[in-house]
Structure formats: structure tokens, C-alpha cells
Amino acid sequence: MSDARPSLGAMSDSSREEETLGAARESDNPAEKDPSDWVTGDEPMTAPQRSYLDTLAREAGEEIPADLTKAEASEQIDRLQSATGRDSA
């Protein structure tokens, strides 16, 4: 039986950046991504984001606009978690 594996071909284009898997990240959490890089970051915040943001804003004694995007809500959540002592850092 022959071990016939498909050839991926040589990447001879030196101008193309080499892609790697498992590379070290700045964060320990590989799921963490800058909200400005989110593909869906411009969509309205999710119901869970809205609920958690409401809880955090009340705890911090702040009022937050209700029409935030997913990315904006995430940034506000991070900020308010720090302000209320709920951050994991």
C-alpha cells in the first residue's frame, strides 16, 4: 500500500508572510482578540453583553449607552470589570 498524501506544494513566494500554528501570543488566552479586529464587532451587542454591562454599570454607578456594538460593549465590560474589581487580573 502506497502512502499517497496530497502535496501542499512549495511556498516559493518570499513576499508572502509565513503562517504558523501554535505560535506564542501576548495573552495566555488564545481566544482573546482585540475587539477592533473582530469580524462581527460592528454588530449590536448581544443580550448577554447587555445584561452583564447593565449589572457592571449599576455596580460602578455609571450610565452606559444602550446602543453599543459588540466591540464597544466588550471594551466597556473590560473597563468596568477593572473599576468594580471583577477583573481576573
SELO-318258 format. One record per atom (N, C-alpha, C, O): residue number from 1; residue in one letter; chain; atom name; x, y, z. Coordinates in steps of 0.2 Angstrom, whole numbers, plus 5000, padded with zeros to 4 digits. Layout:
N
k, r, c, a, east, north, up
NUM, A, A, CA, X, Y, Z
...
This chain:
89
k, r, c, a, east, north, up
1, M, A, N, 5004, 4994, 5000
1, M, A, CA, 5000, 5000, 5000
1, M, A, C, 5004, 5006, 5000
1, M, A, O, 5009, 5007, 5004
2, S, A, N, 5003, 5011, 4996
2, S, A, CA, 5007, 5017, 4995
2, S, A, C, 5004, 5022, 4999
2, S, A, O, 4998, 5023, 5000
3, D, A, N, 5009, 5026, 5003
3, D, A, CA, 5007, 5031, 5007
3, D, A, C, 5006, 5038, 5003
3, D, A, O, 5011, 5042, 5003
4, A, A, N, 5001, 5038, 4999
4, A, A, CA, 5000, 5044, 4995
4, A, A, C, 4996, 5050, 4998
4, A, A, O, 4990, 5049, 4999
5, R, A, N, 5000, 5054, 5000
5, R, A, CA, 4997, 5060, 5004
5, R, A, C, 4997, 5066, 4998
5, R, A, O, 5002, 5067, 4994
6, P, A, N, 4992, 5070, 4999
6, P, A, CA, 4992, 5076, 4994
6, P, A, C, 4997, 5081, 4995
6, P, A, O, 4999, 5082, 5001
7, S, A, N, 5000, 5083, 4990
7, S, A, CA, 5006, 5088, 4990
7, S, A, C, 5003, 5095, 4992
7, S, A, O, 4998, 5097, 4988
8, L, A, N, 5006, 5098, 4996
8, L, A, CA, 5003, 5105, 4998
8, L, A, C, 5007, 5110, 4993
8, L, A, O, 5005, 5116, 4993
9, G, A, N, 5012, 5108, 4990
9, G, A, CA, 5016, 5112, 4986
9, G, A, C, 5021, 5117, 4990
9, G, A, O, 5019, 5118, 4996
10, A, A, N, 5026, 5119, 4986
10, A, A, CA, 5031, 5123, 4989
10, A, A, C, 5028, 5131, 4989
10, A, A, O, 5025, 5133, 4985
11, M, A, N, 5030, 5134, 4995
11, M, A, CA, 5028, 5141, 4995
11, M, A, C, 5034, 5145, 4993
11, M, A, O, 5038, 5147, 4997
12, S, A, N, 5035, 5147, 4987
12, S, A, CA, 5041, 5150, 4985
12, S, A, C, 5040, 5157, 4984
12, S, A, O, 5045, 5161, 4983
13, D, A, N, 5034, 5160, 4986
13, D, A, CA, 5033, 5167, 4986
13, D, A, C, 5036, 5170, 4992
13, D, A, O, 5033, 5170, 4997
14, S, A, N, 5042, 5173, 4992
14, S, A, CA, 5045, 5176, 4998
14, S, A, C, 5042, 5182, 5001
14, S, A, O, 5043, 5184, 5006
15, S, A, N, 5038, 5185, 4997
15, S, A, CA, 5034, 5191, 4999
15, S, A, C, 5028, 5189, 5004
15, S, A, O, 5025, 5194, 5007
16, R, A, N, 5026, 5183, 5003
16, R, A, CA, 5020, 5181, 5007
16, R, A, C, 5023, 5179, 5014
16, R, A, O, 5028, 5176, 5015
17, E, A, N, 5019, 5182, 5019
17, E, A, CA, 5021, 5181, 5026
17, E, A, C, 5019, 5173, 5028
17, E, A, O, 5014, 5171, 5026
18, E, A, N, 5024, 5170, 5031
18, E, A, CA, 5023, 5163, 5033
18, E, A, C, 5018, 5162, 5039
18, E, A, O, 5018, 5166, 5044
19, E, A, N, 5013, 5158, 5038
19, E, A, CA, 5008, 5157, 5043
19, E, A, C, 5010, 5151, 5048
19, E, A, O, 5013, 5146, 5045
20, T, A, N, 5009, 5152, 5054
20, T, A, CA, 5011, 5147, 5059
20, T, A, C, 5005, 5145, 5063
20, T, A, O, 5001, 5149, 5064
21, L, A, N, 5005, 5139, 5066
21, L, A, CA, 5000, 5137, 5071
21, L, A, C, 5004, 5136, 5078
21, L, A, O, 5009, 5134, 5078
22, G, A, N, 5000, 5138, 5083
22, G, A, CA, 5003, 5137, 5090
22, G, A, C, 5008, 5142, 5092
22, G, A, O, 5012, 5140, 5096
23, A, A, N, 5008, 5147, 5088
23, A, A, CA, 5013, 5152, 5090
23, A, A, C, 5012, 5156, 5097
23, A, A, O, 5006, 5156, 5098
24, A, A, N, 5016, 5158, 5100
24, A, A, CA, 5015, 5161, 5106
24, A, A, C, 5011, 5168, 5105
24, A, A, O, 5013, 5171, 5100
25, R, A, N, 5007, 5169, 5110
25, R, A, CA, 5003, 5175, 5109
25, R, A, C, 5005, 5180, 5115
25, R, A, O, 5008, 5178, 5120
26, E, A, N, 5003, 5186, 5115
26, E, A, CA, 5004, 5191, 5120
26, E, A, C, 5000, 5189, 5126
26, E, A, O, 5002, 5190, 5132
27, S, A, N, 4994, 5186, 5125
27, S, A, CA, 4989, 5184, 5130
27, S, A, C, 4990, 5177, 5131
27, S, A, O, 4992, 5173, 5127
28, D, A, N, 4988, 5174, 5137
28, D, A, CA, 4988, 5167, 5139
28, D, A, C, 4982, 5164, 5136
28, D, A, O, 4982, 5158, 5135
29, N, A, N, 4977, 5168, 5134
29, N, A, CA, 4971, 5166, 5132
29, N, A, C, 4971, 5166, 5124
29, N, A, O, 4970, 5172, 5122
30, P, A, N, 4971, 5160, 5121
30, P, A, CA, 4971, 5161, 5113
30, P, A, C, 4965, 5163, 5111
30, P, A, O, 4964, 5165, 5105
31, A, A, N, 4959, 5163, 5114
31, A, A, CA, 4953, 5165, 5112
31, A, A, C, 4952, 5173, 5112
31, A, A, O, 4948, 5176, 5109
32, E, A, N, 4956, 5176, 5116
32, E, A, CA, 4956, 5183, 5117
32, E, A, C, 4959, 5187, 5111
32, E, A, O, 4964, 5185, 5109
33, K, A, N, 4955, 5191, 5108
33, K, A, CA, 4957, 5195, 5102
33, K, A, C, 4955, 5202, 5103
33, K, A, O, 4950, 5204, 5107
34, D, A, N, 4958, 5207, 5101
34, D, A, CA, 4957, 5214, 5101
34, D, A, C, 4950, 5215, 5098
34, D, A, O, 4949, 5213, 5092
35, P, A, N, 4945, 5218, 5102
35, P, A, CA, 4939, 5219, 5099
35, P, A, C, 4939, 5223, 5092
35, P, A, O, 4934, 5222, 5088
36, S, A, N, 4944, 5227, 5091
36, S, A, CA, 4944, 5231, 5084
36, S, A, C, 4946, 5226, 5079
36, S, A, O, 4945, 5228, 5073
37, D, A, N, 4948, 5220, 5080
37, D, A, CA, 4949, 5215, 5075
37, D, A, C, 4944, 5210, 5074
37, D, A, O, 4944, 5206, 5069
38, W, A, N, 4938, 5211, 5078
38, W, A, CA, 4933, 5206, 5077
38, W, A, C, 4929, 5207, 5070
38, W, A, O, 4928, 5213, 5068
39, V, A, N, 4927, 5202, 5067
39, V, A, CA, 4924, 5202, 5061
39, V, A, C, 4917, 5205, 5062
39, V, A, O, 4914, 5209, 5058
40, T, A, N, 4914, 5203, 5068
40, T, A, CA, 4907, 5205, 5069
40, T, A, C, 4907, 5211, 5074
40, T, A, O, 4901, 5212, 5077
41, G, A, N, 4912, 5214, 5075
41, G, A, CA, 4912, 5219, 5080
41, G, A, C, 4908, 5225, 5079
41, G, A, O, 4906, 5229, 5084
42, D, A, N, 4906, 5226, 5073
42, D, A, CA, 4901, 5232, 5072
42, D, A, C, 4894, 5230, 5073
42, D, A, O, 4889, 5234, 5072
43, E, A, N, 4892, 5224, 5074
43, E, A, CA, 4885, 5222, 5075
43, E, A, C, 4883, 5224, 5082
43, E, A, O, 4887, 5225, 5087
44, P, A, N, 4877, 5224, 5083
44, P, A, CA, 4874, 5227, 5090
44, P, A, C, 4876, 5222, 5095
44, P, A, O, 4877, 5216, 5094
45, M, A, N, 4877, 5224, 5101
45, M, A, CA, 4880, 5220, 5107
45, M, A, C, 4874, 5214, 5108
45, M, A, O, 4869, 5215, 5106
46, T, A, N, 4877, 5209, 5111
46, T, A, CA, 4872, 5203, 5112
46, T, A, C, 4868, 5204, 5118
46, T, A, O, 4870, 5208, 5122
47, A, A, N, 4863, 5200, 5119
47, A, A, CA, 4859, 5200, 5125
47, A, A, C, 4863, 5199, 5131
47, A, A, O, 4862, 5202, 5136
48, P, A, N, 4868, 5194, 5131
48, P, A, CA, 4872, 5193, 5137
48, P, A, C, 4876, 5199, 5139
48, P, A, O, 4877, 5200, 5145
49, Q, A, N, 4879, 5202, 5134
49, Q, A, CA, 4883, 5208, 5135
49, Q, A, C, 4879, 5213, 5138
49, Q, A, O, 4882, 5216, 5143
50, R, A, N, 4873, 5214, 5135
50, R, A, CA, 4869, 5220, 5138
50, R, A, C, 4867, 5218, 5145
50, R, A, O, 4868, 5223, 5149
51, S, A, N, 4866, 5212, 5147
51, S, A, CA, 4864, 5211, 5154
51, S, A, C, 4870, 5212, 5158
51, S, A, O, 4869, 5215, 5164
52, Y, A, N, 4876, 5209, 5156
52, Y, A, CA, 4882, 5210, 5161
52, Y, A, C, 4884, 5217, 5161
52, Y, A, O, 4886, 5219, 5167
53, L, A, N, 4883, 5221, 5156
53, L, A, CA, 4885, 5228, 5156
53, L, A, C, 4881, 5232, 5160
53, L, A, O, 4883, 5236, 5164
54, D, A, N, 4874, 5230, 5160
54, D, A, CA, 4870, 5233, 5165
54, D, A, C, 4871, 5232, 5172
54, D, A, O, 4871, 5237, 5176
55, T, A, N, 4873, 5226, 5173
55, T, A, CA, 4875, 5224, 5180
55, T, A, C, 4881, 5228, 5182
55, T, A, O, 4882, 5231, 5188
56, L, A, N, 4886, 5228, 5178
56, L, A, CA, 4893, 5231, 5180
56, L, A, C, 4892, 5239, 5180
56, L, A, O, 4894, 5242, 5185
57, A, A, N, 4888, 5242, 5176
57, A, A, CA, 4887, 5249, 5176
57, A, A, C, 4883, 5251, 5182
57, A, A, O, 4885, 5256, 5185
58, R, A, N, 4878, 5247, 5184
58, R, A, CA, 4875, 5249, 5191
58, R, A, C, 4879, 5248, 5197
58, R, A, O, 4879, 5253, 5201
59, E, A, N, 4884, 5243, 5196
59, E, A, CA, 4888, 5242, 5202
59, E, A, C, 4893, 5248, 5202
59, E, A, O, 4895, 5250, 5208
60, A, A, N, 4895, 5250, 5196
60, A, A, CA, 4900, 5256, 5196
60, A, A, C, 4897, 5263, 5197
60, A, A, O, 4900, 5268, 5197
61, G, A, N, 4890, 5263, 5197
61, G, A, CA, 4887, 5269, 5197
61, G, A, C, 4887, 5273, 5191
61, G, A, O, 4887, 5280, 5191
62, E, A, N, 4888, 5270, 5185
62, E, A, CA, 4888, 5273, 5179
62, E, A, C, 4882, 5272, 5174
62, E, A, O, 4879, 5267, 5175
63, E, A, N, 4881, 5276, 5169
63, E, A, CA, 4876, 5275, 5164
63, E, A, C, 4880, 5274, 5158
63, E, A, O, 4884, 5278, 5156
64, I, A, N, 4878, 5269, 5154
64, I, A, CA, 4882, 5267, 5148
64, I, A, C, 4876, 5267, 5142
64, I, A, O, 4871, 5265, 5143
65, P, A, N, 4878, 5270, 5136
65, P, A, CA, 4873, 5270, 5131
65, P, A, C, 4871, 5263, 5129
65, P, A, O, 4875, 5258, 5130
66, A, A, N, 4865, 5262, 5127
66, A, A, CA, 4862, 5256, 5126
66, A, A, C, 4863, 5253, 5119
66, A, A, O, 4861, 5248, 5117
67, D, A, N, 4865, 5257, 5115
67, D, A, CA, 4866, 5256, 5108
67, D, A, C, 4873, 5254, 5105
67, D, A, O, 4875, 5256, 5100
68, L, A, N, 4877, 5251, 5110
68, L, A, CA, 4884, 5249, 5108
68, L, A, C, 4885, 5243, 5104
68, L, A, O, 4880, 5239, 5103
69, T, A, N, 4890, 5243, 5100
69, T, A, CA, 4892, 5237, 5096
69, T, A, C, 4895, 5232, 5100
69, T, A, O, 4896, 5233, 5106
70, K, A, N, 4896, 5226, 5098
70, K, A, CA, 4899, 5221, 5101
70, K, A, C, 4906, 5223, 5104
70, K, A, O, 4908, 5221, 5110
71, A, A, N, 4910, 5226, 5099
71, A, A, CA, 4916, 5228, 5101
71, A, A, C, 4916, 5233, 5107
71, A, A, O, 4920, 5233, 5111
72, E, A, N, 4912, 5238, 5106
72, E, A, CA, 4912, 5243, 5111
72, E, A, C, 4909, 5241, 5118
72, E, A, O, 4912, 5243, 5123
73, A, A, N, 4904, 5236, 5118
73, A, A, CA, 4902, 5233, 5124
73, A, A, C, 4908, 5229, 5127
73, A, A, O, 4908, 5229, 5133
74, S, A, N, 4912, 5226, 5123
74, S, A, CA, 4917, 5222, 5126
74, S, A, C, 4922, 5226, 5130
74, S, A, O, 4925, 5225, 5135
75, E, A, N, 4924, 5232, 5126
75, E, A, CA, 4928, 5237, 5129
75, E, A, C, 4926, 5240, 5136
75, E, A, O, 4929, 5241, 5140
76, Q, A, N, 4919, 5241, 5136
76, Q, A, CA, 4916, 5244, 5142
76, Q, A, C, 4916, 5239, 5147
76, Q, A, O, 4917, 5241, 5153
77, I, A, N, 4915, 5233, 5146
77, I, A, CA, 4914, 5227, 5150
77, I, A, C, 4921, 5227, 5154
77, I, A, O, 4922, 5226, 5160
78, D, A, N, 4927, 5227, 5150
78, D, A, CA, 4933, 5226, 5152
78, D, A, C, 4935, 5232, 5157
78, D, A, O, 4938, 5231, 5162
79, R, A, N, 4933, 5238, 5155
79, R, A, CA, 4934, 5244, 5159
79, R, A, C, 4930, 5244, 5166
79, R, A, O, 4933, 5245, 5171
80, L, A, N, 4924, 5242, 5165
80, L, A, CA, 4920, 5241, 5171
80, L, A, C, 4922, 5236, 5176
80, L, A, O, 4921, 5236, 5182
81, Q, A, N, 4924, 5230, 5173
81, Q, A, CA, 4927, 5225, 5177
81, Q, A, C, 4933, 5227, 5181
81, Q, A, O, 4933, 5226, 5187
82, S, A, N, 4937, 5231, 5178
82, S, A, CA, 4943, 5234, 5182
82, S, A, C, 4940, 5239, 5187
82, S, A, O, 4943, 5239, 5193
83, A, A, N, 4936, 5243, 5185
83, A, A, CA, 4933, 5248, 5190
83, A, A, C, 4929, 5245, 5196
83, A, A, O, 4929, 5248, 5201
84, T, A, N, 4926, 5239, 5195
84, T, A, CA, 4922, 5236, 5200
84, T, A, C, 4926, 5231, 5204
84, T, A, O, 4923, 5228, 5209
85, G, A, N, 4932, 5229, 5202
85, G, A, CA, 4936, 5224, 5205
85, G, A, C, 4934, 5217, 5203
85, G, A, O, 4936, 5212, 5206
86, R, A, N, 4930, 5216, 5197
86, R, A, CA, 4928, 5210, 5195
86, R, A, C, 4933, 5207, 5189
86, R, A, O, 4932, 5202, 5187
87, D, A, N, 4938, 5211, 5188
87, D, A, CA, 4943, 5209, 5183
87, D, A, C, 4947, 5203, 5185
87, D, A, O, 4948, 5202, 5191
88, S, A, N, 4949, 5198, 5181
88, S, A, CA, 4953, 5192, 5183
88, S, A, C, 4960, 5194, 5184
88, S, A, O, 4964, 5189, 5186
89, A, A, N, 4963, 5200, 5182
89, A, A, CA, 4970, 5201, 5183
89, A, A, C, 4972, 5203, 5190
89, A, A, O, 4978, 5204, 5191
